[in-house]
Amino acid sequence: MIDYVTAGESHGPQLTGILTGIPAGLKLDIAAINAGLAARQGGFGRGNRQQIEHDTVTVTGGLRHSVTLGSPIALTIQNRDHAHWQAIMDPISPATADNTLRRVTRPRPGHADLVGGMKYGHRDLRNVLERSSARETAMRVAIGQICKQLLAQLDIQLVGYVQQIGPVKTVADETLTVAKLTRQIGQNDLRMPANAPVAEIHDLITATKKAGDTLGGVIRVVAENVPAGLGSYTNWQTKLDGQLAAAVMGVNAMKGVEIGDGFDAAAHYGSQVMDEIDWDKTTGWSRLTNHLGGFEGGMTNGMPIVIKAAMKPIPTLYKPLQSVDIQTKEIKKASVERSDTTAIVPAAIVVESVVAIELARALTATFDGSNLARLQAMLKTYRAELQAY
């Protein structure tokens, strides 16, 4: 079954990832992985660091001649900005007066700084913020891109896009396929559908930046052609919608997750929310609507999976809020780290990536994931079984 771990600090030498459970025989497109990493660095409202980092992945294990071996895949992404932080973030050299100049003692409200320092006993909160930084999500995107390539070989497609930035929202045509949505969101630097008020949102982001403030938003992910029956109703731990919700909530700055209509469903009658069942001798089982976002009883039901995530504004403000110095206990303004006005565009790619990882994990847990051809054959047989039910 697919699993992964990441390591590395924001200004450390590199990010490292170990991905296990990818079937043997998958031909990886490294250029596509790097394209995903480049997209994560884009979007209107990003900060100056993106001009320094040019993320590319290096595969150092689990691959031969671009084809997966079934063994753990080892990945690295170099942090180019480490050159400016080498003394401060050197993993080996002892601490000195010179290399602790960027000590952080004024925690930022809304960040992991203070609670992380309390939990792990750090008196320099840089030890917290370097790992809690969203820089780590670059490796989750690289891993997610591999899982997306696996899903594509199983005829499953997905896309994550921005539905709302600050108070400005847009609603995409829900009949659009993933392919059409992907084309639309590639036409602007906000990763939003074609009907989005791009100029208005640009003005909002620019004004917010001048005010020293930040913006959050809402992300929507759609996955299509996912077979029914992934996950299980038999135990709470095996409900796939719960696993997806946990993975999405585990992305930095996410404060809410919805499946399908989510919280809006609470304001409607059951007759307006439940998706009526249909059957066709050619296509098999389906639903007339998709208010429940492709899930019933914690299991996929064959309809498109729809997940939304609410991202809070970034906690680093260039006009900082009140804090307290952990050394002197004096009331001070919070520390200021280099940051973005909004990171909703890259966050959409990260959320898309973690959804891809969880779907790939569910498939390799349900079927034999040792070999790609075997997995494809088993899934084809399973789809035929479902259609004939």
C-alpha positions in Angstrom: 0.0 0.0 0.0 1.2 3.5 -0.8 2.8 5.5 2.0 5.3 8.4 2.2 7.4 10.5 4.5 9.1 13.9 3.9 12.0 15.5 5.6 13.8 18.9 5.4 13.5 22.4 6.6 12.4 25.5 4.7 16.0 27.0 4.4 17.8 23.7 4.8 19.9 22.1 2.1 17.1 20.1 0.5 13.7 18.4 0.9 13.7 14.6 0.9 10.8 12.2 0.3 10.5 8.5 0.4 7.4 7.0 -1.4 6.6 3.4 -1.0 3.9 1.2 -2.6 4.0 2.5 -6.2 3.6 -0.6 -8.5 6.5 -1.8 -10.6 6.2 -1.0 -14.3 5.0 2.6 -14.2 6.9 4.8 -16.6 7.4 8.2 -14.9 7.4 11.4 -16.7 9.9 13.5 -14.7 9.2 16.6 -16.8 5.5 16.4 -15.8 6.5 16.2 -12.1 8.7 19.3 -12.6 5.9 21.1 -14.3 3.7 20.5 -11.3 6.5 21.8 -9.1 6.8 24.9 -11.3 3.0 25.5 -11.1 3.2 25.3 -7.3 5.6 28.3 -7.4 3.2 30.4 -9.6 0.1 32.3 -9.1 -0.7 36.0 -8.5 0.2 37.1 -5.0 3.3 35.1 -4.4 6.4 36.5 -2.6 10.0 37.0 -3.7 11.3 33.6 -2.7 9.7 32.1 -5.8 12.2 34.1 -7.9 15.0 32.3 -6.1 13.7 28.7 -6.1 13.4 26.8 -9.4 12.2 23.5 -8.1 13.1 20.3 -9.8 13.1 16.8 -8.5 15.9 14.3 -8.5 15.1 10.6 -8.2 17.8 8.6 -6.4 16.1 5.3 -5.8 13.2 3.1 -7.0 13.6 3.9 -10.6 15.5 2.5 -13.5 15.4 3.9 -17.0 12.4 6.0 -15.9 10.4 2.9 -14.9 9.4 2.2 -11.3 10.8 -1.0 -9.7 8.2 -1.5 -7.0 10.8 -0.6 -4.4 10.8 2.7 -2.4 11.2 5.8 -4.5 13.7 8.3 -3.1 13.2 12.0 -4.1 15.1 15.2 -3.4 14.4 18.8 -4.2 17.2 21.3 -3.6 16.6 24.5 -1.7 18.5 27.1 -3.7 17.8 29.7 -1.0 20.0 27.6 1.4 23.0 29.4 -0.1 21.9 32.5 1.7 21.2 30.6 4.9 24.1 28.1 5.0 25.6 29.2 8.3 22.3 29.7 10.0 20.8 26.4 8.8 23.8 24.1 8.7 22.7 20.7 9.9 26.1 19.8 11.4 28.1 22.8 12.7 27.6 23.8 16.3 25.7 26.9 17.2 27.7 30.1 17.5 26.9 33.8 17.9 27.3 34.2 14.2 24.9 31.6 13.0 22.1 32.3 15.5 21.5 35.9 14.3 18.1 35.0 12.8 16.8 33.8 16.2 13.0 34.1 16.4 11.5 34.9 19.8 8.3 36.8 18.9 5.8 34.1 17.7 3.4 35.0 14.9 -0.4 34.6 15.8 -1.9 31.8 13.8 1.4 30.1 13.1 2.9 27.0 14.8 5.7 29.1 16.3 4.6 29.4 19.9 2.8 26.1 20.5 5.6 24.2 18.7 8.2 25.9 20.9 6.2 25.0 24.0 5.8 21.4 22.9 9.4 20.7 21.9 11.1 23.0 24.3 12.7 25.2 21.6 13.9 28.7 22.8 14.6 29.7 19.2 11.3 29.4 17.3 13.2 29.2 14.0 13.5 25.5 14.9 9.7 25.3 14.6 8.9 27.6 11.7 11.5 26.0 9.4 9.7 22.7 9.4 6.1 24.0 9.8 6.7 26.2 6.7 4.7 25.4 3.6 8.0 24.9 1.8 7.6 21.2 2.7 4.6 20.9 0.5 6.9 21.0 -2.6 7.7 17.4 -1.8 4.1 16.5 -1.4 3.4 17.9 -4.8 6.2 15.8 -6.3 4.8 12.7 -4.7 1.3 13.6 -5.7 2.4 14.0 -9.3 3.7 10.5 -9.3 0.4 9.3 -7.9 -1.5 11.3 -10.5 0.5 9.5 -13.2 -0.5 6.2 -11.6 -4.1 7.2 -11.5 -4.0 8.3 -15.2 -2.8 4.8 -16.1 -6.0 3.6 -14.3 -8.2 6.0 -16.3 -8.8 8.3 -13.3 -8.3 12.0 -13.7 -8.5 14.8 -11.1 -7.9 18.6 -10.9 -7.7 21.1 -8.0 -8.6 24.7 -8.6 -9.4 27.9 -6.8 -13.1 28.7 -6.2 -12.8 31.7 -4.0 -10.1 34.3 -3.0 -11.0 36.5 0.0 -14.7 37.5 -0.4 -14.7 37.0 -4.2 -16.0 33.7 -5.4 -16.8 32.0 -8.7 -18.8 28.8 -9.4 -17.6 26.6 -12.2 -20.0 24.8 -14.5 -20.4 21.5 -12.7 -20.9 19.7 -15.9 -17.4 20.5 -17.1 -15.1 17.5 -17.3 -11.7 17.5 -15.5 -10.0 17.9 -18.9 -12.1 21.1 -19.7 -11.6 22.5 -16.2 -7.9 21.9 -16.5 -7.8 23.9 -19.7 -9.8 26.8 -18.3 -7.7 27.2 -15.1 -4.6 27.3 -17.2 -5.7 30.5 -18.9 -5.2 32.7 -15.9 -2.7 33.1 -13.0 -5.3 32.5 -10.4 -6.1 28.9 -11.3 -9.7 29.8 -11.5 -12.5 28.9 -14.1 -13.2 30.9 -17.2 -16.0 33.0 -15.5 -13.8 34.3 -12.7 -13.4 38.1 -12.3 -9.6 38.0 -12.6 -9.0 41.7 -12.8 -11.1 42.3 -9.7 -9.2 39.7 -7.8 -5.8 41.1 -9.0 -6.9 44.5 -7.6 -7.9 42.9 -4.3 -4.6 41.1 -3.9 -2.6 44.2 -4.8 -4.5 46.3 -2.3 -4.1 43.7 0.4 -0.4 43.6 -0.2 -0.1 47.4 0.1 -2.0 47.1 3.4 0.5 44.5 4.7 -2.3 42.0 5.0 -3.0 38.5 3.6 -5.9 36.6 2.0 -7.2 33.0 2.1 -9.8 31.3 0.0 -11.6 28.1 -1.1 -10.2 25.2 -3.1 -12.2 22.6 -5.0 -10.9 19.2 -6.2 -12.8 17.0 -8.6 -11.8 13.4 -9.4 -13.7 11.5 -12.1 -14.0 7.8 -13.1 -13.1 6.6 -9.6 -14.7 3.1 -9.3 -17.4 2.5 -6.7 -16.5 0.6 -3.5 -13.2 2.2 -2.5 -13.2 2.5 1.3 -15.5 0.6 3.6 -18.5 1.2 5.9 -17.3 -1.6 8.3 -15.1 0.6 10.5 -14.7 4.3 11.0 -11.0 4.1 10.2 -11.7 2.6 6.8 -14.1 5.3 5.5 -12.3 6.8 2.5 -14.0 10.2 2.8 -12.6 10.5 6.3 -9.1 9.6 5.1 -9.4 12.2 2.4 -10.6 14.8 4.8 -7.7 14.1 7.1 -5.2 14.4 4.3 -6.7 17.7 3.0 -6.8 19.1 6.6 -3.1 18.1 6.9 -2.2 20.7 4.3 -0.8 23.9 5.8 -3.4 26.6 6.6 -6.5 24.5 5.9 -9.3 25.1 8.4 -12.3 23.3 6.8 -13.0 20.4 4.5 -16.3 19.6 2.7 -17.4 16.6 0.7 -19.9 17.4 -2.0 -22.3 20.1 -0.8 -20.8 19.9 2.6 -22.2 22.4 5.1 -24.7 23.7 2.6 -26.4 20.3 2.8 -27.3 21.0 6.4 -29.7 23.7 5.4 -31.8 21.5 3.0 -34.3 18.7 3.3 -33.2 15.2 2.8 -35.3 15.0 -0.4 -33.1 17.9 -1.8 -29.8 16.3 -0.8 -29.9 12.6 -1.4 -28.8 11.6 -4.9 -31.4 9.4 -6.6 -30.2 6.1 -8.1 -30.4 5.3 -11.8 -29.3 2.3 -13.9 -28.6 1.9 -17.6 -27.8 -1.4 -19.3 -24.8 0.2 -21.1 -23.2 2.3 -18.3 -24.6 0.5 -15.2 -25.3 2.3 -11.9 -25.3 6.1 -11.5 -26.9 8.9 -9.5 -29.1 11.6 -11.0 -27.3 14.3 -8.9 -24.0 14.5 -6.9 -24.8 16.4 -3.8 -22.9 13.9 -1.7 -19.7 14.4 -3.6 -19.2 10.8 -4.8 -19.5 9.1 -1.3 -22.1 7.1 0.5 -21.3 5.2 3.7 -17.7 6.2 3.6 -17.3 4.5 0.2 -17.0 5.9 -3.3 -20.3 5.4 -5.3 -18.9 5.9 -8.8 -19.9 9.5 -9.2 -17.2 12.2 -9.4 -15.5 12.9 -6.1 -15.9 16.5 -5.0 -13.8 17.9 -2.1 -13.6 21.5 -1.0 -11.1 23.1 1.4 -11.1 26.4 3.2 -7.7 28.0 3.5 -7.1 30.7 6.2 -5.1 33.8 5.3 -1.3 33.3 5.7 -0.3 34.3 9.3 2.9 36.2 8.3 1.8 39.8 8.1 4.0 42.7 7.0 2.1 44.8 9.4 2.5 42.3 12.3 0.0 41.7 15.0 0.6 41.8 18.8 2.8 39.0 20.2 4.9 38.4 23.3 8.6 37.8 23.4 9.2 34.3 24.8 12.5 35.5 26.5 11.5 38.8 28.1 7.7 38.3 28.2 7.4 41.8 26.9 4.5 42.7 24.5 6.0 43.1 21.1 5.0 43.0 17.4 5.2 39.5 15.9 8.2 38.5 13.8 8.1 39.0 10.1 9.3 36.3 7.7 9.3 36.6 4.0 5.9 35.4 2.7 3.1 35.7 0.2 0.0 37.9 0.1 -1.9 34.8 -0.8 -0.8 31.2 -1.5 -4.2 29.9 -2.6 -3.0 29.0 -6.1 -0.1 26.8 -4.9 -2.4 25.4 -2.2 -4.8 24.2 -4.8 -2.0 22.2 -6.4 -1.0 20.8 -3.0 -4.6 19.8 -2.1 -5.0 18.2 -5.5 -1.7 16.3 -4.8 -2.8 14.9 -1.4 -6.1 13.8 -2.9 -4.2 12.0 -5.6 -2.0 10.2 -3.0 -5.0 9.1 -1.0 -6.9 7.7 -4.0 -3.8 5.9 -5.2 -3.4 4.5 -1.7 -7.0 3.3 -1.7 -6.6 1.5 -5.0 -3.3 -0.2 -4.1 -4.9 -1.3 -0.8 -7.9 -2.7 -2.5 -6.1 -4.5 -5.4 -2.7 -6.0 -5.9 -0.4 -3.0 -6.3 2.8 -4.9 -6.9 2.7 -4.6 -10.7 1.0 -2.0 -12.9 -0.3 -4.4 -15.6 -1.7 -6.7 -12.9 -3.4 -3.7 -11.1 -4.9 -2.5 -14.4 -6.2 -6.0 -15.2 -7.7 -6.4 -11.7 -9.4 -3.0 -11.9 -10.8 -3.7 -15.3 -12.3 -6.9 -14.1 -13.7 -5.2 -11.0 -15.3 -2.4 -13.1 -17.0 -5.0 -15.3 -18.3 -6.8 -12.1 -19.8 -3.6 -10.8 -21.5 -2.8 -14.1 -23.1 -6.3 -14.2 -24.3 -6.1 -10.5 
